Amino acid sequence: MMRGQNFFKGELKLLILKSLTKEPLHGYKLMKTIEACCMNLWKPTPGSLYPALEELKKQGLITVKKEAKTGRRKKEYEITALGRKKHLELAKNIEGLEKEFLQMHKDPELSQYTIEDGMYLLNTIKSLVTGELAGYKGTMLEFAMLSRQGKVSKKQEEEFKNAVIAFVKKTKQINDLAKQNSTQ
């Protein structure tokens, strides 16, 4: 599971696309730009950056051209129109999460938590949905769709609400035990 600076690793492709929206960059400059984007908390390694660049190239989101400015040939990476479109889609999702988080953060009870805590929670849920709960991926969305379409009864909505409340209460019990264990 993700902790601290590793938060940014999961967003490498978005960070690459974001960095290339301003200007084409070669690998080293791209690493430095991404590091600055991450507030110097994380810097991609060549071992993570270059495979991600290759994958983005295969998807048609970036192009590569060779330049010979300094006497040695460097690869310069440039975002394509499709890459700009993909960046905007991804950025909207992140922006929406950030707005919701900032709104939630105004609540005094929740103000102690960081966006990283929220992203950690989302990534934990994502790993559950793609792992142990893979067979139930669409269950929550199907419930939302059926509910929105008026096909879920009030009683069923109440059952769902109670199941979520029970889950949150169980999570609180786990948190309380973890806090007790850490003070002992």
N, C-alpha and C positions, 0 to 999 in steps of 0.2 A: 504494500500500500504506500501511497505517496505521502511524503512528509517534507516540510520546509521547502528548500530550493528545488527539489525534484518536481514541484508543482509545474514548473515551466516546461519540463521535458514533454509532457503530454500535449503541449500547445506549439511544438516546434514548427509544424507546417504553417500554422496561422502566423507565427512570428516571422517566418521566412517571407511569406506573401506580404505581410505588413511592411517589412523592411524594404522589399523591392518595389513597393508602390511609389516611393519617392524618386528612386533612380536605380539603374542597373548597378550591381555590385559584384566584386570578385569574392571568393570564399572567405579570406581573412577579414576583409572589411564587413562582410555579412555577419561573421561571428561577433565582431566588435559591436555592430549595430544591434544585434539581438541581445547581447550582454547589456547594453545600455537600456534597451526596452525592458529588460528584467531587473532594472535598478541595480545592476551589478551583483545580483543574488545568484545568478546562474549564467554559465557560458556554455554553449554547445561545443562538444568536442568534434574534431573532424570525423570521428567514427560514427557520430550521430547525424551530423550536418550533411555530409556528402550522400549517404543513402537516401535521406529525405529529399535532397535536391534532385537526385536521379528519379525518385518516384514522382515528384511534382512535374518533372520534364516528361516522363512517360504519360502522365495524365493531361499533358498539353497546357499546364498552368504556368510554366516558365519555359524560356528558351535559353540556350547557351551559345555564346559566341566567344571566339578567342580574340584577345587583344594583345598587342605587342608594344605597349607604351614604355616600359622600363627596360627593354632589351630582352626580357624573358616573356614567354607566352603565358598569359593567365586566362583562365576561363572567367567570363563575366556572365552573370545570371540576370535575366530580365523577365519581368512578369508579362504574361500575354493578356489579351482582352478577356479570355476565359478565366485566367488567374485573378484578374481584377474583380470579375463577377463573383467568383468563389470567395475571395477575400471579403467582399461586402456582405455575402451571406453569413460567413463565419463571424465577422465583426458584429453584425446585427444580433446574433445569438449571444455573444459575449456581452455586448452593450446592454441588452435586455436583462441579462443576469446581474450585471453590475448595478443597473438602476434599481432592480428589485432588492438587491442586497443593501444599497444605500438607503432605500426607504425603510427596510427592515431594521437597519442599523440605528435609526432614530429612536427605536424602542429601547428604553433604558435597560431592560432585562437582556436584550440581545446585543447591546453595543460593545460588549467585551470580545465578541467574535470577529474574526477577520474574513475577508473574501476568500482567503486561502482555506479557512475552515469550511466555508460553504462549498468551495470547489472540491475539497477533500471528500465531503459528504456526497456530492454528486458523483464523483469518480468511484466512490465505494459502492454506491447504488448501481452505477453503470457496470462495475465488475461483477456484482451479484447477478444482474440481469443477463449478462453475457456468459456467466458461469453457471452457478448452481440453479439459477432461475431461468435459464435459457428457454426452457419449454413453456414459460409463461410470459415471454417478452411482450406480447400484445395485450395481455390481460387488463392492465391498468388503462391503457389507451382505449381498449374496447369498452370498458366500463364507462369511461368518460364520454365516448361517442354515443353509447346506448343511453346514458343519462341525459346528455344534451338533446338527443332525439326524443326524449320523453318515454322511452321504452323501459326504464327502470322505475319500479314503484317506490312510493315514499318509504315503505317498510324496508325495501332493499337498500335504498340510500342510507337509511338509519343504520342498517346492519354494516354497511361499508364504513360509515362514520365511526361506529363503535369498534370495528376492527382496527382502524387507524389509531383511535384513541388508546386501545389496548397495546398496540405496538409502541406508541410513544411512551406510555407508562412503563412498559417493560424496558425500554431504552433508558428511561430515567433511573430505574432501579440499577441497571448495569453501570450507568455513570456514577451513581452514589457509591456503589461498591468499589469501583475503580478509584474514586477519590479517597475513600477510607483506606484502601490498600496502599495508596501512594503516600499517605501520612504516617503509616506505621513503620 
